[in-house]
Amino acid sequence: MLYITLRQYQYVVSVADTKSMTDAASLLNVSQPSLSVAITRVEERLNRALFVRRKGAAIVVTPFGHRFVQQARALLQSATEIENITEATRPVIVGCFEDIAPWYLTKALADLRSQFPEMTFQGQEGRFSDLAKAIREGRLDMAISYDIGFDGSFNRQKIKQVAPVAFVCAEHPLARFSSIELHQLNDQSLILSAEDLSLGYIRRLFKELRVKPNIEHRTSTLEMMRSLAAHGSGVGISYSNPPSAMSYDGQPLVTIPISTPEALTNIVLVWTNLVDLDPKIETVLKALSTL
């Protein structure tokens, strides 16, 4: 519990600056007796003297008082900054699902900074649930993501439609196909993302198509999935498709498009519908819709 109010901190700083109860009271537009009582109460709460007050002499700040005033001044400055926060001055923060951030977020930030040099932009990567929570709490203004994990409290705008791909080693029997259907993975050892919402989405897709997955590995990163697949540990399935025929550790890797129509999904721009859009954010959303 806080026992000293911001107003009392302001009183202390003013007395320290003016070295006079009379002058401080005038600046603060309070009576001198009221100011004196307030300072006494702060000192009693701290059980330490902030000032040496002698009749007819200037007020002297004690060593403890100097340390206290320094921190009180910083506190008042922070409080002032909080009160002065406006939508016009804060940065626009764009989130992105971390697997696709290297292709979408970096480009988005570069384009926005070029189009709106007078504005400040920041980027933030995250998983589906992290992005949704950050938007709800106002820590993100919008996010670029697969349309997974965002309920009816979010608006979304389609950026593009994407199909999943399968990652296999060069010697894998599926490597000779130019594309495959999900039903061809019935007897295969699969490598899937360990992210709960992503895994749940793939499981529901398999269930709808009556494909029985044999999940051999669950990975926390896309590159770990690709590396396991390149070493022959199974078939990795992902909607993120890096433009490389090598895994992170330099092993050859074959990427096969999955042509099952039901597997198509969207990359979307999402933002909350719980508040009215600030005109600045609306302008940014329109610019990002052309990614």
N, C-alpha and C positions, 0 to 999 in steps of 0.2 A: 504494500500500500504506500502511495506517495503522500507525505505529510506537508511538503513545501510546494506551494503553487507556483505556476509560471509568473504570476503577478508578483509574488514575493521575491522570486529570483530577479525580476526586473527592478524591484526596489533596491535590492542589495547592490546590483551593478551600478545603478544610478548614483547611489550614495558613494560608492567607491570612485566613480568618475568625477563627481563634483566636490568630494571631500566636505560636503555641507548638507545637513538635513534640510535647511531652509531652501537651498538652491535645488536639491533633488525633489523636494515636495512641490516646488513650483513647476519643474519640468514634467513631473508626473501628474500634476493637477490633483493633488491630494493634500490634506491638511498635514502640517508638520507633526502634530501629536499622533495622528493615524500612522504616519510613516515610521515614527519612532517606535510605536507599539509593535508594528509589523516586524521591524528589524530585531527587536528584543525577542519576539516569539521565535524567529528563525534561529537566533543564537541559543535560545533555551532548548530548541529541538536538537540542535547540533551538539549542545553541551560544550560549545567553544565560542570564544569571542571573535567576531569578524572585524570589529572596529574598536578603537580606543576613543571614547567620547569624553571630552573635557569642556566644561563651560567656558565660553569665550575663546576657545582654540579650535583650529581646524581639525577635522576628524582624521585619524590615522588608521590605515588598514593594517591589521595584524598579519604576520607571516602566514598563518592558517587562512586568514581572509583573502590574501592574494591568490592562494591556490584555489580556494572556493570560487572566487570571482572569475578566475580564468575558465573554470569548467562551466560556471553559470552562464558566462557570455557565449560559450560554444553551444550550450543547450538552447539559449534564446535564438541564436543564429539558425540552428536546425529547425526550431519551431517556426521561425519566420519563413524559411524555405519551404516547409511543408504547406503553410498557409498560402504561399504564392505559387504553388504548382498549378499550372494550367495546361489544357490540352494542346495549346499552341506551342509551348516550350518543351514539352517532354518528347523523347525520341519515340518513333514508331517501331514497335518490336514485332518482327515477323518470325514465326516458328516454322519448323519443317520436320517431317518424319525423318529420323536420322539416316536411314538407309538411302534416301534419295536426295539428301541435302547437298552432296557435292554437285549434282546436276541441276537442281532447282534453286536452292537457297542462295548459292553464290551468285548465280546469274541474276536472280531477283534483286538482291541487294545492289549489285553493280548497276542494273538498269534504273532502279529507283533513285540512287544517288546521282545518276546522270540526268534523269528527268526532273528531279526536285532538289537542286543543290542547296536550297535554303532550308531544307529539312534534314533531320538526323535520323538514321536508321540503324537498327541493331538486329542481329539474327540469333536464333536459338534453336538448337536441335533437341529432339526428344522422341520418346515412344508415344504410341497413340494415347494412352491414358494420361501421360504427363502433359501432352499438348492440350487435351480437352480440359484438364484441371487448370492449367495456366491461363487459358482463355476465359474460363468461368471466373477466375479470381482477378482478372484484369492485368495479369503479368505478361500476357501476349495480346496483341491486337487482332491477329489472324494467324492462320497456319496453312501450309501446303502439305497435303497428306493424302494417302489412300483414304477412301471413305469408309473407315473402320473405327468404331468406338465413339462416334459423334451422334448424340441423340437429337430429339426434336427441339432442343434449346439452341441448336446451331443452324445458321444459314450455310449453304454450300453452293459453290459455283464450279461447274466442271471445267477442268483445264484440258485434260485429254483422257482417252480410254486406253488402257494397257492390258496386255495378256501376260500370263505368267510364263516363265521359262524353266527348263530343267537343266541342271548342271551335272555333267558326267565326265569321267576320265576318258581319254582317247581310246582306250581298249574296251570300253563298255559296249554291250550289244546295241544299246539305243543310239550310240554315237553316229551310226550310219544313216539315221533318219533326218530328213530336213525339217520335220515337225512331228509331233506326237499328240495323241489324245490322252486324257487323264486315265481312261480305262486301261491303257497299256502299262500303268504303274501298279497294277493289282498285286503282282508278285515281287515287286522291287523293294529293296531296303531304302527307306526315305530319310532325308535329312531336312528337317523343318526348323523354322524359327522358334525359339523358346518363348518369345513374347506372347503373353496370354491371349490377347485379342487377335493377333495374327494367326496363332495356332488354332484358336477357336474358329476363325473364319475358314481356314483350310479344312478343318474337320467337318464343318457343316457342308462345305462344298462337296467333299467326298461322299458324305452321307446322302446328299440329294442325288448324286450321280450313281449311287450304289457301288462305289469303289471302296474296297477295304484296305486302308493304308497299313503298311508295316513300318512304323516309325522307329528307325534305328537310332537316330541322333537328334538332339534338339540343341541348337546353337544360339548364342546371344548376339552374334554378329554375322553380317553377310559374308565377310571375308573368311570367317571360320567355316561357314557352310561350303563356300567355294573350294577351300583348301581340302576339306574332308572328301568332297566329291572328286577332286583332282587326284587324290590318293586312292581312289577306288573304294571308299567307305560307303557308297550309296549314291542315290540320286537326290540332289538338292533341288528344292522347289522354291522359287521366289518371284515376286513381281518386280524386283529391282534387278536390272541387267547392266552391269558395268561393261563398257566397250573394250574388253580385254579377253584374249584367248589364253591368258595365264592366270594361275592363282596367285595369291599374295606371296607365297614362298617359291614362285617360279616354275610351278608344274603346269604342263599343258592341260587345258580345260576346254571341253566342248559345251557350247550353249545351244539348247534346242528349244525353239518356240513351242508352246503348248497351244494347240488350235481349237480346243474345246470351247464352243461359244459361251457356255454357262460360266466359264472361268474368267471372262472379261470383267474388269472392274475399272473404277475411275480414280484418277488423281484429281483432287478438288482443292479449292480454296475455301476454308471454313472460318466463320467468325460467329460471335454470339448474337442471338436475336433478343436478348434480355434487356438491352438498352438501345436507345436511338443512336444511329451512327453519327459520329462527329464528321463534319464536312471534309476535314483533312483525311480521315480514315477512308471515307467513301471514295475520295480521289485516288488514294493508294490502291484500293481494291480494284478499281476500274483499270488502273495501269497493270496490275498483276494478272488480270484476266486474260491477257494476251501472251502469257508465258508459253 
